[in-house]
Amino acid sequence: MASKSAKNAQEILMADFQALVRDTERLLADTANLAGDQADELREQIHARLEEARANLQVTQESVRARGQEAVVQAEAYVQENPWQAIGIAAGVGLLIGLLANRR
């Protein structure tokens, strides 16, 4: 369950960032009408930075996905090895959340 919500949050973040990149590219294309060497240089710089951002995003996405999968594997292993402790921890967290919810 936590894995699904983390995956959904990651997908939403990725979609938002990709939309930002697309919008920036569209803005870059719309400024193609501007004349002058400075405008051309600015467009080239923006384009280069967008490519860097895409590459960095891909690396970050792969890293986050790998770490998330490893965390899930470790959590599942812990629960398999210590089921009663996991139940106790879950009950304690549930009780704490219930107490905090009743205060409001």
Secondary structure as GFF3:
##gff-version 3
##sequence-region A 1 104
A	DSSP	alpha_helix	2	30	.	.	.	ID=ss1
A	DSSP	three_ten_helix	31	33	.	.	.	ID=ss2
A	DSSP	alpha_helix	37	81	.	.	.	ID=ss3
A	DSSP	alpha_helix	83	103	.	.	.	ID=ss4
###
